[in-house]
Structure formats: C-alpha cells, structure tokens
C-alpha cells in the first residue's frame, strides 16, 4: 500500500472533518499528492505543507469539475449531519447532487477511482445480528435516507459512465481528535450517565486508523469496483458493555441507572417540532435516542475477503487512546 499511493494525485472532500482530515494526512504520509477540498467559510483547520487546499462549494458543478482536474483517485467523504437550516435539501445537495457532479467530473478527467462514503446507518435497526452488506436498507432519518440515495446513485452513475466506483459504509467512527463520544465519557466520569432503555442494543465501532485503512483498500483493490463495504472494528459491544469499558478506563464505577425509552423519544420529537420554525438546533434529537435502541452489529467479512481488510484496534485500546486525548486537550 505504501508504494501504491506514492506520487498519486488524490482528492479528499470533507478534508476539514475528522475522517477526511485523517485520510488526507495518511495519504500525504504515503507519498500521495493530496488536494483537500474544503468548504468556503467552513473549518479553519490547518493542513501540513504538501497538502494543496482547494476551497470551493461541493454543490457547484463547476467547482467539482475544477477540483477533479489532474486527479487519479477521489475520496468523497464530505457529509452534512443534523442541520435545521437547509434541512433535507442541504443533505441531498452534498450526499446526492455533489456525488453526481464529482462522478461526472471523474469521467471528464478520466480519474482512476471514485470512493464514495456511505454509513452503516443505511441499514437502520438490525433485528438479528450481525448484519452485512446485503441486509435491507432501513434508514431512520433524512441523513440516512439521503445517504442511501447517494450510495445507490454513485453505483448507478459509475456503471452508466464507466467510472470505477467503490462504496465504504463506516461503522461508528471514533479516535483521538473526535469529540462526539464526550456525551458518554463525561457523564460516566461524573457519575451522571443514564442509560436509555435496556442497554442491550449493539453498536459497531471503527477506530479511525482502521477506517482509513479500509478507505485506502477500497481505493486500491480492483475487487472493490461496483461494491459496497461495511468497515468496522473488532467488536460490536452492547451499550452496557461499552459504558463498562469507558468506566474501567476512567477508573470509576460503571453506571447503573436506566430509564424507559418512550418519554425521552417523545421529548426529542417535541424539541424538534418546537425548534424547527425558529431555525434552532434542538438540544435533543430522536436520532440521538435511536443510538440507545437500534441494534447495529455487523460483519466485515466481505471487506476481509475482497479487500484484505482486517481491523487491528480493539475497543479498549481505541477508547483509551481517545480518552487520553480528551485529557490532554483538557476536555475532561
């Protein structure tokens, strides 16, 4: 893999985000010539020397065409999460329309590979795990729904235009530099964590280094063309097991308090309704409640068989590294 990426011209969209940044840095370290597509007025993240920053708008077909000029491989990582302003249309613009613009640009510039980023969330709740790439789509919100639409469109258009397309469906991404799981770490540390529901739902994680490795394999291996791959870690713990691991790392007693799901779900629904007319981001989403109730346990066997993917970082090691970073940054 080190030799494969040497001197290749690579575009990474969403390069200012957690995943995109780590992918861009890794590719640059492997000797690739990296062009980082960042949103005008977006994150002020600084990139090391050697990475070219392309500032533009993914919803502009012209900008996508310019960004892909001279590029060998495109990694489309950019995503729009919960966003009151713009709502579903903003998500469609990046997950679907920008995907189309970029693939058409790849055709024009004869790019070798387009790697599209989807999510394990397209499968929704897996009734009997582990699920796999053939598990039915069951999106539960606009984010997941537009991710389904974007993934299907990427594969369809790639085939139509003869552009080699591969799709990566990351599991729950975490690692040093990520702050999303502070919502769990902080309450566990302070003895204030409350489990919503039974805590028996599984959640499949993937450490950032393992995910980046999965992206690189999808960009390298010919077996990836026309296929979608779940990229996950070694374990998919229950939420009870997860908070016990976090408590162990923090050196505190594991939390025991549990409350029923339905009152919190209803409160999230009310928050969304009340906040939407004012363009205010709700403090509680139904999607956040779904984290506690939807079973997301998957097999990464397909990625192992076709790409040679093998996760290396176990949950306790990965969370220890992330929590150490939280401490270093004085976030906890």
N, C-alpha and C positions, 0 to 999 in steps of 0.2 A: 504494500500500500504506500510506503514511503516513496518508492520510485515512481509509482503510478501518477501521483499528483505533482511531481516535480515539473515546474515551468508551465503547468496548465493554467489557462485563463478561466477563472471561476467567478460567477456572480452569486452573491448571497443576499436575498431580500430579507427584510426584517433583521438586518445585521446589528441594529442597536438593541435588540431584545436579548433576553437571557440565552435562549437556544441559538439564535442566529449569530450572536457575538462569539460564543464558544466554538461554533462551527467555523466561523471565519478565522479565528485565531489559530485553530488547529490546522486548517488548510494552509495558512501562511507559514506555519511551522514546518509543514511537509514540503515547502518549496513552491506552492502554487502562487500564482499572481491573482490576488483576491480583489474583487471590486465589491464594496459593501454598499448596497442600496439602502439609503436611509431617507426617512420622510422629512420633507422640508418643515422646519418648526417642531420636529419631534425631539427625541432624546439627544442630549448633548454629549453622549458617550464618546470618549476619545479612543481612537484606534492607533495601534503602534505603527511606526514607519514601515512602509512597504505595502500597506493596505490602501488601496485607492477608494476614496469615499465618493459615491455618486449620490447626489441629493436630488430627489425627484418625487413624483407622485405616481404611485402604482396604478391609480385609476386613470392615468393618462396613457393612451396607446402610444403616443409619441415618445414619452419618457421611457416606457418599457422597451421600445424599439432601440432607442439610443443606448440603454443600459446593457442590452444583449450584444451590442456590436463587438465583434472580435472575441466572443466568449465561447469556451469549449463546453462547460457544464454549468447549468443553472440550478441552484437550490432555492426553491420558493418556500421560505419559512415564515414570511410575514403573516400576521393574523390580527383580527380585531376581536377582542373578547367582549365582555359586557359593556355596552355603551348606550346610554339613554339617548344622547344626541346622535341622530343618524339612524339608530336602531338597526333593524334588519337590513336596510338598504346599504348602510356602511359596511356591514359584514359581507353582503353579496358583492360589493364593489371590489373587495380585496380577495375574498375566498373564491369567487367565481369569475368576475369580469377581468380582474388583473391576471388570473391564471390563463384565461383565453389570450389576453394581449401578449403575455410572455411566451406562450407556446407558439403563437403566430410569429413573434419576433425570432424565436429559435429556428423556425422554418426559414425565415428570410435570411438569417445569418448562418444557417447550417450548423447550429450547435449540435454537439455530440449527444448530450443527455439532458433531460429535464427531470429533476427530482421534486415531486410535489409533497407538501406536508399536510396530512390529514390529522386525525386524532382517534384514539381508542373510543372516544365518546360517541362516535358514529354508531356504535353497537348498542348504546344505551345500557339497559339492565340485562345482564347475562343470567338467565334463570338457573341454568345448570352449567357450572364452570368446569374446566376452563373453556372459554370461547376461543374462536380462531377467526381467520380472515373470512371464512365462509359463514360465520354467524350472521343472522339477519341484521340489517340496519334498523335501528330504533332510536333515532335522535329525539332528545327531550326538550330542546330549546332552539332558538334561532341560530345560535353559534354552531351547534352540532348539525342542524339541518342544512345550513349553508356549507358546512364542511363536507357533508355527503354530496351535495350538489357540485361542489368544486372538484372533489375527487373523481366523481363519475365523468364530469366534463373534461377533466385533464386526460383521462384514459381514452375517452371517445375522440377528442380532438387530436390527440397524439397519433392514434391509429389512422384517423382521416387524413392527416397531413404528413404522415410518415415521420413523425418526430418521436424518438425513443423516450418514453415516459415511464417513470417508476414512482410509486407512492409509498410514503412512510407514514404509518399510524403510530405516533409515540404514545406510550402509556404515561402515567403521571410523572412529569419531569421534576427533578429536584437536584440539589447540589450546592456547593459554595457559590455565593453570588445571587442566590434565589431567596426571596423573602416571603413567598406565598404561604409557606408552611409555618411561618411565625404565628399564624392563627391557631395552630395546635401547640407549638413549642412553648410560647409564652404562658398560656393558661395552665399547661401541665406543670411548668416550672413554679408558678404561683399557687398551685393547688386549686385552681378555679376551673379546670376543664370539666365540661358537662357533655357526656355522650348523648347524642340524639338518636333514640332507638336502641336496639339491642347491641349494636357494635359488632354484629356477626357478618356484616357485608364485607366482601373482599375488595381491596383496592390494589391494582397492579402499578408499581412504581418503576421508573427507569432513571438511573443515575446519569447525569449529563454526559460523562465521558463515554458510557456505553451507548447512549443515544447518538452521539457524534460519530462513533464507530459504525453504527447502523446506517447513518446517512452516507458515510463515505463508501460503504459496501454497496449501497443502492446506486450510488453514482459511478461505481467502478464495474460491477459484475454485469455481464450481458444477460444473465438469468433474471435480472431484476426488471427487464423491459416488459411493460404491459402488465405488471403485477403490483399488488399491494401487500405491505408487510407490517405486521404488528411488531414494534420494537419495545421490549420490556426488560425488566431486570430479572434477577434470580428468583425473587419471591413476590407473591401477591398476598400479603398478610390480611387477616381480618383487622378491622379498626381497633378492636380490643387489643390485638397483638401489637399493632402499630404504636398505640399510646403507651403500652407497657415497655416497648423498646425505647421510646423517647424518654420516658421516666427513668429508665435504667441509665441512659446516657447522662441525663441531668442530675442523677443521684437523688431523686425524690421518689416518694411513694406513688405507685400507679393510681390514676383516678378511678373512682368507683361510682360516682353519681351519674344516673341515667334519667332521661325524661322522654315522654312519648313524642312521636314524630308529628302527629297531626296539628297540635297547636302552633308549633314553630313553622311548619309549612304554610299554614293559614296566615300567620303573621307576615311571612315573606311575600305571600300573594298580595296582602293588603299594602305592604310597603311599596311594592312595585306599582300598584294602581295609583296610590297617592302621590308618588314621586314623579311619575311619567309626565303629567301635564306641565310640571314646572322644570323639566329637564334636569332633575336632581338624581344623582346616583343613589339608589336605595342602600340603606345600611345592611339590609338582609334580602337575599335573593332565594327563590325556590331552588335555583340551581345549586346554591351552597348547601341547602338542606339535602338535596339529592346525593351529595357526597356521602352522607351517612346512611343512605338507604339503598342505593343502586349497587348491585354486585358487579365488580369489574375485575374478573380473574381471567387471564388469557394465556394461551400457549404461544411461544415464539419459535415453535418447531419449524415452521415454513422458512423463516429467515435463517435459521440454522442450516437447514438442508440446502436451500438455493443460494444463499449468500455466504455461508460460513460464519454467520453471526453467533457469538457466544458472550452473554453478559458476564462481566468479571467482578463487579462490585456488589457485595451483599448489602442488605438493608441496614444493618447496624453500623457497618463501616461507612456507608454513604451518609447516613444521618449524623454520625459522629463528626464527619468532615464538615457537613453543613452547619451543625450546631457550633462547632469550633469557630467557623467563620462568623456566625451570628455574634459570638462572644468577642471576637477580635474587632468587629465593627461596632461593638457596644450596643447591639440591637436587643440583647437580653442581659 
